[in-house]
């Protein structure tokens, strides 16, 4: 088997290392930070335990499939709880929040209570979303489209007309055809943000996202997403992968057109070369090509990247709060009334920080007592902003750059006013912010983006890229900046695509799962 060097120990790098090591390869993972996880990081302060990145556990079958490829199960690795409600939505200027996502029947009833006939319309919407999701899993997500088989199969050809409409029609128009009430349109359109874009720009193919939250339900791993990272890293280590931390990769070694290893600098400034037969870069794709490869081996020019859509940036705000916040649940969304203007501020031609902003608040202490001291709450706030490192860095206790701290202050005031927790600011005992410049510096994120390139049509599916480099033999890409795209499940799938490419397998579906000997109750 081959020697493999993996760049980056985020979820995609760890999963790639785990799958390749289990397949018999000799794997080393080189990570620039002193801990594993990448964007799925962690921060502990004064008894609070914060996840600093992903916080939604959707598409559980993708996690189960990965664990089974590694000879185990989700139940053996994680303690999941199903959230009830799945999430709560607060609407600007409206009297009360809307709870959704615990199960399909209750979501249908909630829609019907707002707009007569909307319950039946949601049933139809979710039926369509479920069918589209199944087709995506079977034919589109587990392939990098290097073979035309994905597009020429009978299930795809039978649905070709419908698929064309779903690709060409924006999500907002698709939703508007079935629902009149603006609040319901917002609920069904907002998943576009999880894909790095707006409902006006996302293809309506992505209405499939509603299947995962409103049909499948929303789960949470007790202990936080650090538990997921630790389990995947543990599986990689037990399969034989080695980790080199505090090591900054400075280049990919290429000889006669093929990857032959990586160069890196350790914590003491000493230079090293990790020789390899194959290289997997789970780093940001722009960084990989423009910082780690010479110009003649880049598959895209800088001009091409300038025309691309980086998706949103974000200001993250981690808050430790004294006392309880009973009006919030685990996942909370705050939607502004002027929906179009809000998205135009983030994604439009004249980007600016939206005011007020449609934002997300996670309170994991609603479900997990280990993430906050007794009698306190743990808040993680995400404010979408333009992808612009010029907005600045965050900091601890208000020590970040002025724009970032102003965004955080405005978000805290907005949460207090909209949810009725009016003394929120006075009860904050821990505060940390993260800005777009932190994403650029800490994760080499292109333009300081928080998620990865947006899932607009020209950056989705077969337009998003390939798993294998077209210019360097033996170089592979994994993570949110390549196929299939953004999110923890997609990153796990990208790792499987690497394994399939290394094996030379070109099937469109998930790999066959080995038999797992025992499944704990």
RODO-2510 file (C-alpha; in nm, 4 decimals, decimal comma):
residues 521
     n   res          X          Y          Z
     1     x     0,0000     0,0000     0,0000
     2     x     0,0974     0,3662    -0,0383
     3     x     0,2381     0,6282     0,1947
     4     x    -0,0175     0,9080     0,2304
     5     x     0,0333     1,2602     0,3662
     6     x    -0,2852     1,4410     0,4720
     7     x    -0,2833     1,8197     0,5064
     8     x    -0,5155     1,9411     0,7808
     9     x    -0,6859     1,7694     1,0749
    10     x    -1,0369     1,9068     1,0379
    11     x    -1,3210     1,6596     1,0020
    12     x    -1,2423     1,5920     0,6330
    13     x    -0,8723     1,5346     0,6961
    14     x    -0,9399     1,3098     0,9937
    15     x    -1,2014     1,1081     0,8064
    16     x    -0,9733     1,0740     0,5017
    17     x    -0,6906     0,9548     0,7258
    18     x    -0,9194     0,7079     0,9017
    19     x    -1,0573     0,5536     0,5831
    20     x    -0,7200     0,5332     0,4080
    21     x    -0,5425     0,3909     0,7138
    22     x    -0,8139     0,1288     0,7559
    23     x    -0,7631     0,0415     0,3890
    24     x    -0,3997    -0,0399     0,4658
    25     x    -0,2181     0,2799     0,3714
    26     x     0,0562     0,4338     0,5833
    27     x    -0,0928     0,7717     0,6771
    28     x     0,0491     1,0830     0,8428
    29     x    -0,1673     1,3890     0,9134
    30     x     0,0045     1,7269     0,9394
    31     x    -0,1889     1,9998     1,1235
    32     x    -0,0827     2,3604     1,1771
    33     x    -0,2589     2,3967     1,5139
    34     x    -0,1945     2,2265     1,8435
    35     x    -0,5304     2,0495     1,8492
    36     x    -0,7466     1,8553     1,6084
    37     x    -1,0762     1,9632     1,4539
    38     x    -1,0090     2,2620     1,2300
    39     x    -1,3233     2,4739     1,2062
    40     x    -1,4948     2,2204     1,4349
    41     x    -1,2926     2,3561     1,7244
    42     x    -1,3411     2,4027     2,0958
    43     x    -1,2830     2,6698     2,3571
    44     x    -1,3057     2,6253     2,7328
    45     x    -1,3324     2,9192     2,9718
    46     x    -1,4476     2,9497     3,3352
    47     x    -1,6357     2,6211     3,3294
    48     x    -1,8002     2,6818     2,9903
    49     x    -1,7262     2,4459     2,6995
    50     x    -1,7897     2,6034     2,3593
    51     x    -1,8035     2,4414     2,0178
    52     x    -1,6508     2,7064     1,7927
    53     x    -1,7813     2,5712     1,4631
    54     x    -2,0493     2,3314     1,3395
    55     x    -2,3479     2,2875     1,5693
    56     x    -2,6197     2,1154     1,3606
    57     x    -2,6263     1,7339     1,3464
    58     x    -2,8255     1,6542     1,0316
    59     x    -2,8206     1,3629     0,7846
    60     x    -2,7550     1,0980     1,0525
    61     x    -2,7354     0,8243     0,7901
    62     x    -2,4127     0,9793     0,6546
    63     x    -2,2482     0,9597     0,9972
    64     x    -2,3754     0,6035     1,0471
    65     x    -2,2376     0,4997     0,7079
    66     x    -1,8946     0,6474     0,7857
    67     x    -1,8777     0,4748     1,1228
    68     x    -1,9790     0,1443     0,9656
    69     x    -1,7029     0,1787     0,7059
    70     x    -1,4722     0,2040     1,0075
    71     x    -1,6178    -0,1119     1,1640
    72     x    -1,8315     0,0574     1,4279
    73     x    -2,1635     0,2413     1,4648
    74     x    -2,2881     0,5829     1,5677
    75     x    -2,4441     0,4282     1,8783
    76     x    -2,1068     0,2881     1,9816
    77     x    -1,9284     0,6197     1,9335
    78     x    -2,1725     0,8999     2,0238
    79     x    -2,4613     0,9598     2,2592
    80     x    -2,7164     1,1408     2,0469
    81     x    -3,0279     1,3140     2,1699
    82     x    -3,3147     1,4182     1,9463
    83     x    -3,4010     1,7838     2,0008
    84     x    -3,7575     1,8854     2,0804
    85     x    -3,8242     2,1315     1,9320
    86     x    -3,5688     2,0924     1,6572
    87     x    -3,5411     2,4706     1,6464
    88     x    -3,7285     2,7883     1,7322
    89     x    -3,7787     3,0852     1,4995
    90     x    -3,8289     3,4452     1,6153
    91     x    -3,9703     3,6863     1,3558
    92     x    -3,9062     4,0608     1,3682
    93     x    -4,2139     4,2468     1,4868
    94     x    -4,4196     3,9302     1,5413
    95     x    -4,5673     3,8418     1,8796
    96     x    -4,4396     3,4881     1,9370
    97     x    -4,1841     3,2354     1,8121
    98     x    -4,2530     2,9300     1,5961
    99     x    -4,1282     2,5863     1,7071
   100     x    -4,0400     2,3359     1,4344
   101     x    -3,8609     2,0174     1,3538
   102     x    -3,9432     1,7775     1,6381
   103     x    -4,1389     1,5608     1,3943
   104     x    -4,3200     1,6011     1,0655
   105     x    -4,6723     1,5977     1,2061
   106     x    -4,6058     1,8827     1,4479
   107     x    -4,4366     2,0915     1,1802
   108     x    -4,7358     2,0378     0,9520
   109     x    -4,9671     2,1474     1,2320
   110     x    -4,7515     2,4552     1,2991
   111     x    -4,7665     2,5565     0,9316
   112     x    -5,1418     2,5031     0,9196
   113     x    -5,1903     2,7235     1,2270
   114     x    -5,0297     3,0144     1,0440
   115     x    -5,1783     2,9695     0,6960
   116     x    -5,4828     2,7526     0,6176
   117     x    -5,3798     2,4930     0,3624
   118     x    -5,0105     2,5300     0,4392
   119     x    -5,0048     2,2015     0,6305
   120     x    -5,0984     2,0044     0,3201
   121     x    -4,8579     2,2174     0,1160
   122     x    -4,5783     2,1288     0,3591
   123     x    -4,6613     1,7598     0,3238
   124     x    -4,6165     1,7927    -0,0531
   125     x    -4,2996     1,9976    -0,0073
   126     x    -4,1476     1,7384     0,2246
   127     x    -4,2477     1,4498    -0,0035
   128     x    -4,0626     1,6244    -0,2861
   129     x    -3,7689     1,7032    -0,0588
   130     x    -3,7438     1,3415     0,0529
   131     x    -3,7502     1,2078    -0,3023
   132     x    -3,4878     1,4603    -0,4112
   133     x    -3,2692     1,3821    -0,1091
   134     x    -3,2802     1,0103    -0,1822
   135     x    -3,1825     1,0677    -0,5445
   136     x    -2,8995     1,2966    -0,4331
   137     x    -2,7594     1,0375    -0,1928
   138     x    -2,7872     0,7557    -0,4451
   139     x    -2,6615     0,9398    -0,7531
   140     x    -2,4989     1,2762    -0,6837
   141     x    -2,3363     1,3110    -0,3404
   142     x    -2,1066     1,0080    -0,3441
   143     x    -1,9534     1,0871    -0,6827
   144     x    -1,7195     1,3592    -0,8059
   145     x    -1,8701     1,3315    -1,1573
   146     x    -1,5421     1,2164    -1,3090
   147     x    -1,7552     0,9491    -1,4782
   148     x    -2,0763     1,0305    -1,6709
   149     x    -2,2491     0,7311    -1,5078
   150     x    -2,4074     0,9554    -1,2439
   151     x    -2,5907     1,1551    -1,5096
   152     x    -2,6777     0,8690    -1,7448
   153     x    -2,8440     0,6279    -1,5016
   154     x    -3,2092     0,5359    -1,5530
   155     x    -3,3329     0,7002    -1,2275
   156     x    -3,1745     1,0286    -1,3334
   157     x    -3,2875     1,0134    -1,6950
   158     x    -3,6477     0,9461    -1,5868
   159     x    -3,6420     1,2635    -1,3755
   160     x    -3,4357     1,4746    -1,6123
   161     x    -3,7054     1,7337    -1,6815
   162     x    -3,7859     1,7799    -1,3143
   163     x    -3,4178     1,7952    -1,2201
   164     x    -3,3573     2,0620    -1,4836
   165     x    -3,6368     2,2742    -1,3364
   166     x    -3,4997     2,2279    -0,9834
   167     x    -3,1537     2,3352    -1,0969
   168     x    -3,2701     2,6407    -1,2906
   169     x    -3,5435     2,7721    -1,0598
   170     x    -3,4264     2,9624    -0,7486
   171     x    -3,5278     2,8246    -0,4111
   172     x    -3,7259     3,1350    -0,3119
   173     x    -3,9534     3,1070    -0,6179
   174     x    -4,0021     2,7347    -0,5647
   175     x    -4,1120     2,7944    -0,2046
   176     x    -4,3299     3,0961    -0,2940
   177     x    -4,5329     2,8813    -0,5325
   178     x    -4,6620     2,6782    -0,2388
   179     x    -4,6821     2,9228     0,0515
   180     x    -4,8188     3,2768     0,0895
   181     x    -4,7154     3,3679     0,4439
   182     x    -4,3725     3,5302     0,4490
   183     x    -4,2768     3,3559     0,7728
   184     x    -4,3261     3,0125     0,6219
   185     x    -4,1331     3,1144     0,3130
   186     x    -3,8475     3,2223     0,5365
   187     x    -3,8415     2,8917     0,7236
   188     x    -3,8220     2,6922     0,4003
   189     x    -3,5770     2,9311     0,2337
   190     x    -3,3270     2,9771     0,5142
   191     x    -3,1516     2,6386     0,4628
   192     x    -2,9808     2,8110     0,1696
   193     x    -2,7633     2,9864     0,4285
   194     x    -2,6335     2,6465     0,5447
   195     x    -2,5153     2,6101     0,1846
   196     x    -2,3376     2,9434     0,1831
   197     x    -2,5846     3,1428    -0,0225
   198     x    -2,9283     3,3072    -0,0272
   199     x    -3,2716     3,1672    -0,1209
   200     x    -3,2621     3,3945    -0,4256
   201     x    -2,9380     3,2357    -0,5531
   202     x    -2,9662     2,8731    -0,4391
   203     x    -3,1114     2,6270    -0,6919
   204     x    -3,4443     2,4862    -0,5745
   205     x    -3,2804     2,1426    -0,5841
   206     x    -3,1728     2,2352    -0,2329
   207     x    -3,5268     2,2267    -0,0999
   208     x    -3,4098     1,8751    -0,0123
   209     x    -3,2572     2,0321     0,2998
   210     x    -3,6048     2,0561     0,4522
   211     x    -3,6213     1,6767     0,4523
   212     x    -3,3267     1,6609     0,6881
   213     x    -3,4534     1,9019     0,9534
   214     x    -3,8323     1,8712     0,9307
   215     x    -3,8589     1,4991     0,8435
   216     x    -3,5426     1,3402     0,9826
   217     x    -3,5283     1,5679     1,2862
   218     x    -3,2355     1,7429     1,4526
   219     x    -2,9947     1,5638     1,6850
   220     x    -2,7083     1,6641     1,9128
   221     x    -2,4073     1,4651     2,0390
   222     x    -2,3854     1,5005     2,4164
   223     x    -2,0559     1,6607     2,5096
   224     x    -2,0659     1,8715     2,1950
   225     x    -1,9161     1,8322     1,8511
   226     x    -1,5745     1,7869     2,0064
   227     x    -1,6985     1,4348     2,0815
   228     x    -1,7429     1,3686     1,7095
   229     x    -1,3939     1,5005     1,6332
   230     x    -1,2395     1,2933     1,9123
   231     x    -1,4130     0,9759     1,7945
   232     x    -1,3098     1,0172     1,4309
   233     x    -0,9526     1,1002     1,5354
   234     x    -0,9510     0,7977     1,7643
   235     x    -1,0635     0,5708     1,4827
   236     x    -0,7923     0,7122     1,2560
   237     x    -0,5283     0,6592     1,5232
   238     x    -0,6362     0,3030     1,5956
   239     x    -0,6240     0,2321     1,2214
   240     x    -0,2597     0,3399     1,2222
   241     x    -0,2624     0,7076     1,1217
   242     x    -0,0014     0,9329     1,2834
   243     x    -0,0500     1,3012     1,3700
   244     x     0,2023     1,5830     1,3550
   245     x     0,0664     1,8949     1,5272
   246     x     0,1903     2,2555     1,5357
   247     x     0,3319     2,1986     1,1887
   248     x     0,2639     2,4449     0,9079
   249     x     0,2647     2,2963     0,5575
   250     x     0,4625     2,5201     0,3215
   251     x     0,4400     2,3241    -0,0026
   252     x     0,3483     2,0064    -0,1850
   253     x     0,6449     1,8230    -0,3306
   254     x     0,5862     1,7491    -0,6993
   255     x     0,8254     1,5438    -0,9119
   256     x     0,7638     1,4551    -1,2759
   257     x     0,4057     1,5742    -1,2464
   258     x     0,3210     1,3616    -0,9452
   259     x     0,2827     1,4393    -0,5726
   260     x     0,5743     1,3016    -0,3737
   261     x     0,5151     1,4459    -0,0276
   262     x     0,4791     1,7720     0,1625
   263     x     0,7150     2,0258     0,3153
   264     x     0,6344     2,1642     0,6595
   265     x     0,7830     2,3752     0,9378
   266     x     0,7492     2,2537     1,2957
   267     x     0,6891     2,4582     1,6110
   268     x     1,0627     2,5230     1,6471
   269     x     1,0978     2,6548     1,2930
   270     x     1,2750     2,3451     1,1637
   271     x     1,1903     2,2407     0,8079
   272     x     1,0835     1,8845     0,7265
   273     x     0,9720     1,6785     0,4299
   274     x     0,7146     1,4039     0,4714
   275     x     0,7725     1,1766     0,1745
   276     x     0,4582     1,0232     0,0304
   277     x     0,3166     0,8456    -0,2701
   278     x    -0,0159     1,0276    -0,2364
   279     x    -0,1151     1,3632    -0,0860
   280     x    -0,4618     1,4540     0,0384
   281     x    -0,5208     1,8225     0,1019
   282     x    -0,8122     1,8920     0,3331
   283     x    -0,7052     2,2558     0,3479
   284     x    -0,9000     2,5319     0,1746
   285     x    -0,8759     2,4617    -0,1995
   286     x    -0,7688     2,8161    -0,2876
   287     x    -0,4891     2,7972    -0,0296
   288     x    -0,3822     2,4546    -0,1554
   289     x    -0,3485     2,5658    -0,5139
   290     x    -0,2153     2,9178    -0,4622
   291     x     0,0091     2,8737    -0,1592
   292     x     0,1220     2,5105    -0,1793
   293     x     0,1614     2,4572    -0,5555
   294     x     0,3656     2,6510    -0,8135
   295     x     0,1688     2,8663    -1,0617
   296     x     0,2079     2,6254    -1,3514
   297     x     0,0331     2,3466    -1,1574
   298     x    -0,2748     2,5420    -1,0511
   299     x    -0,6006     2,4266    -1,2047
   300     x    -0,7668     2,7699    -1,1683
   301     x    -0,6282     3,1161    -1,2192
   302     x    -0,6570     3,3944    -0,9641
   303     x    -0,8905     3,5716    -1,2060
   304     x    -1,1196     3,2685    -1,1998
   305     x    -1,1271     3,2775    -0,8204
   306     x    -1,2117     3,6489    -0,8254
   307     x    -1,5234     3,5686    -1,0269
   308     x    -1,6291     3,2963    -0,7830
   309     x    -1,8700     3,3319    -0,4905
   310     x    -1,6965     3,2766    -0,1543
   311     x    -2,0173     3,2370     0,0454
   312     x    -2,0703     3,4371     0,3644
   313     x    -1,8332     3,5444     0,6326
   314     x    -1,9449     3,5471     0,9939
   315     x    -1,8959     3,7090     1,3282
   316     x    -1,9124     3,4411     1,5965
   317     x    -1,9971     3,5372     1,9533
   318     x    -1,9483     3,2911     2,2408
   319     x    -2,1205     3,3958     2,5614
   320     x    -2,1322     3,2495     2,9074
   321     x    -2,4485     3,3796     3,0760
   322     x    -2,5391     3,3819     3,4449
   323     x    -2,8884     3,2468     3,5099
   324     x    -3,1344     3,0758     3,2791
   325     x    -3,2731     3,1881     2,9419
   326     x    -3,6087     3,0054     2,9302
   327     x    -3,7305     3,1758     2,6120
   328     x    -3,4502     3,0171     2,4095
   329     x    -3,4144     2,6534     2,3087
   330     x    -3,1159     2,4610     2,1717
   331     x    -3,1317     2,6054     1,8171
   332     x    -3,2819     2,9500     1,7565
   333     x    -3,3161     3,1587     1,4402
   334     x    -3,3966     3,5309     1,4340
   335     x    -3,5370     3,6442     1,0976
   336     x    -3,5598     4,0091     0,9951
   337     x    -3,8707     4,1411     0,8259
   338     x    -3,6809     4,2879     0,5290
   339     x    -3,5516     3,9521     0,4124
   340     x    -3,4302     4,0606     0,0692
   341     x    -3,2318     4,3569     0,2017
   342     x    -3,0680     4,1363     0,4616
   343     x    -2,9371     3,8918     0,2041
   344     x    -2,8402     4,1731    -0,0305
   345     x    -2,6204     4,3175     0,2438
   346     x    -2,4295     3,9909     0,2799
   347     x    -2,4237     3,8656    -0,0795
   348     x    -2,5007     4,1686    -0,2983
   349     x    -2,2865     4,3921    -0,5160
   350     x    -2,2263     4,6406    -0,2337
   351     x    -2,1624     4,4151     0,0638
   352     x    -2,2051     4,5527     0,4138
   353     x    -2,2849     4,4315     0,7620
   354     x    -2,6647     4,3912     0,7852
   355     x    -2,8442     4,5915     1,0539
   356     x    -3,0454     4,4295     1,1930
   357     x    -2,9223     4,0870     1,0911
   358     x    -3,0960     3,7550     1,0508
   359     x    -2,8876     3,5483     1,2895
   360     x    -2,8515     3,2117     1,4605
   361     x    -2,8249     3,1392     1,8327
   362     x    -2,7246     2,7985     1,9662
   363     x    -2,7814     2,7277     2,3363
   364     x    -2,6476     2,3735     2,3876
   365     x    -2,6920     2,4056     2,7628
   366     x    -3,0637     2,3536     2,6948
   367     x    -2,9789     1,9903     2,6167
   368     x    -2,6377     1,9285     2,7735
   369     x    -2,5542     2,0222     3,1340
   370     x    -2,1825     1,9595     3,0785
   371     x    -2,1282     2,2689     2,8614
   372     x    -2,1961     2,5331     3,1294
   373     x    -2,1631     2,5653     3,5078
   374     x    -2,4796     2,4929     3,7040
   375     x    -2,7254     2,7808     3,6820
   376     x    -2,5646     2,9257     3,3667
   377     x    -2,6244     2,9115     2,9911
   378     x    -2,3867     2,8645     2,6999
   379     x    -2,4626     3,0735     2,3891
   380     x    -2,3007     3,0506     2,0463
   381     x    -2,4173     3,3274     1,8114
   382     x    -2,3492     3,3384     1,4370
   383     x    -2,4086     3,6640     1,2508
   384     x    -2,3707     3,6292     0,8713
   385     x    -2,1614     3,9130     0,7265
   386     x    -1,9768     3,9597     0,3963
   387     x    -1,6711     3,7424     0,3405
   388     x    -1,4177     4,0173     0,4049
   389     x    -1,1125     3,9839     0,6313
   390     x    -1,1078     4,3642     0,6454
   391     x    -1,3944     4,3470     0,8956
   392     x    -1,1338     4,2373     1,1448
   393     x    -1,0449     3,9898     1,4170
   394     x    -1,2354     3,8953     1,7278
   395     x    -1,1078     3,8775     2,0816
   396     x    -1,1854     3,7953     2,4438
   397     x    -1,3898     4,0240     2,6722
   398     x    -1,4492     4,2846     2,4006
   399     x    -1,0874     4,2888     2,2872
   400     x    -1,1537     4,2310     1,9185
   401     x    -1,1454     4,4838     1,6369
   402     x    -1,4067     4,7576     1,6557
   403     x    -1,6347     4,6394     1,3747
   404     x    -1,6460     4,2822     1,5037
   405     x    -1,7276     4,3971     1,8572
   406     x    -1,9979     4,6333     1,7288
   407     x    -2,1603     4,3438     1,5432
   408     x    -2,1460     4,1373     1,8620
   409     x    -2,2978     4,4163     2,0727
   410     x    -2,5787     4,4634     1,8209
   411     x    -2,6496     4,0891     1,8157
   412     x    -2,6671     4,0711     2,1958
   413     x    -2,9081     4,3666     2,2037
   414     x    -3,1192     4,2121     1,9258
   415     x    -3,1436     3,8752     2,1008
   416     x    -3,2436     4,0483     2,4242
   417     x    -3,5136     4,2583     2,2562
   418     x    -3,6602     3,9914     2,0288
   419     x    -3,6693     3,7071     2,2817
   420     x    -3,7688     3,9067     2,5886
   421     x    -3,4464     3,8259     2,7769
   422     x    -3,3946     4,1983     2,8277
   423     x    -3,1169     4,1810     3,0888
   424     x    -2,9029     3,9481     2,8772
   425     x    -2,6104     4,1907     2,8400
   426     x    -2,5893     4,2426     3,2175
   427     x    -2,5605     3,8705     3,2847
   428     x    -2,2708     3,7929     3,0486
   429     x    -1,9730     3,6542     3,2423
   430     x    -1,7673     3,5139     2,9514
   431     x    -1,7378     3,6657     2,6049
   432     x    -1,5296     3,5850     2,2975
   433     x    -1,5701     3,6958     1,9383
   434     x    -1,4314     3,5603     1,6107
   435     x    -1,4219     3,7640     1,2886
   436     x    -1,3586     3,6970     0,9193
   437     x    -0,9911     3,7852     0,9608
   438     x    -0,9600     3,5005     1,2119
   439     x    -1,0962     3,2547     0,9562
   440     x    -0,8458     3,3826     0,7007
   441     x    -0,5509     3,3646     0,9413
   442     x    -0,6362     3,0512     1,1378
   443     x    -0,7805     2,8316     0,8614
   444     x    -0,6403     2,9885     0,5424
   445     x    -1,0011     3,0471     0,4464
   446     x    -1,0438     3,2124     0,1088
   447     x    -1,1600     3,5720     0,1684
   448     x    -1,2334     3,4878     0,5308
   449     x    -1,5396     3,2795     0,4470
   450     x    -1,6992     3,0850     0,7285
   451     x    -1,8354     2,7866     0,5317
   452     x    -1,6790     2,7523     0,1883
   453     x    -1,7698     2,8495    -0,1672
   454     x    -2,1439     2,9120    -0,2036
   455     x    -2,3693     2,6423    -0,3485
   456     x    -2,4933     2,8571    -0,6334
   457     x    -2,5561     2,6676    -0,9560
   458     x    -2,2136     2,7342    -1,1061
   459     x    -2,0460     2,5990    -0,7894
   460     x    -2,2655     2,2943    -0,7266
   461     x    -2,2391     1,9260    -0,8189
   462     x    -2,0298     1,8712    -1,1343
   463     x    -1,9393     2,2432    -1,1439
   464     x    -1,7778     2,2360    -0,7979
   465     x    -1,4574     2,0535    -0,8850
   466     x    -1,3048     1,7079    -0,8694
   467     x    -1,1615     1,4917    -0,5954
   468     x    -0,8406     1,4277    -0,7890
   469     x    -0,6227     1,7167    -0,9026
   470     x    -0,6311     1,7581    -1,2811
   471     x    -0,2742     1,8901    -1,2818
   472     x    -0,0857     1,6776    -1,0266
   473     x    -0,1077     1,2983    -1,0231
   474     x    -0,1604     1,1531    -0,6775
   475     x    -0,2990     1,4770    -0,5286
   476     x    -0,6523     1,4655    -0,3886
   477     x    -0,8818     1,7226    -0,2295
   478     x    -1,1243     1,6836     0,0602
   479     x    -1,3361     1,9184     0,2666
   480     x    -1,6011     2,1866     0,2291
   481     x    -1,4269     2,3692    -0,0569
   482     x    -1,4532     2,0746    -0,2960
   483     x    -1,7180     1,8135    -0,3828
   484     x    -1,9762     1,7501    -0,2588
   485     x    -1,9689     2,0708    -0,0515
   486     x    -2,0417     2,2449     0,2766
   487     x    -2,1232     2,0826     0,6110
   488     x    -2,0032     1,7978     0,8298
   489     x    -2,1888     1,5251     0,6355
   490     x    -2,0496     1,6554     0,3065
   491     x    -1,6978     1,6579     0,4516
   492     x    -1,7353     1,2934     0,5550
   493     x    -1,8548     1,2110     0,2047
   494     x    -1,5600     1,4009     0,0541
   495     x    -1,3276     1,1723     0,2513
   496     x    -1,5036     0,8687     0,1096
   497     x    -1,4656     1,0170    -0,2390
   498     x    -1,0904     1,0294    -0,1776
   499     x    -1,0919     0,6625    -0,0792
   500     x    -1,2935     0,5747    -0,3900
   501     x    -1,0576     0,7727    -0,6133
   502     x    -0,7504     0,6060    -0,4631
   503     x    -0,9110     0,2645    -0,5147
   504     x    -1,0156     0,3552    -0,8678
   505     x    -1,3838     0,3019    -0,7902
   506     x    -1,6274     0,5134    -0,9929
   507     x    -1,9677     0,4080    -0,8610
   508     x    -2,2207     0,6798    -0,7795
   509     x    -2,3416     0,5511    -0,4443
   510     x    -2,1891     0,4937    -0,1015
   511     x    -1,9333     0,2164    -0,0664
   512     x    -2,0576    -0,1197     0,0630
   513     x    -2,0427    -0,1381     0,4409
   514     x    -1,8546    -0,4197     0,6127
   515     x    -2,0513    -0,6233     0,8628
   516     x    -2,0297    -0,4778     1,2130
   517     x    -2,0045    -0,7606     1,4645
   518     x    -2,1969    -0,6035     1,7488
   519     x    -2,4196    -0,3012     1,7798
   520     x    -2,4663    -0,1752     2,1382
   521     x    -2,8261    -0,1266     2,2472
***
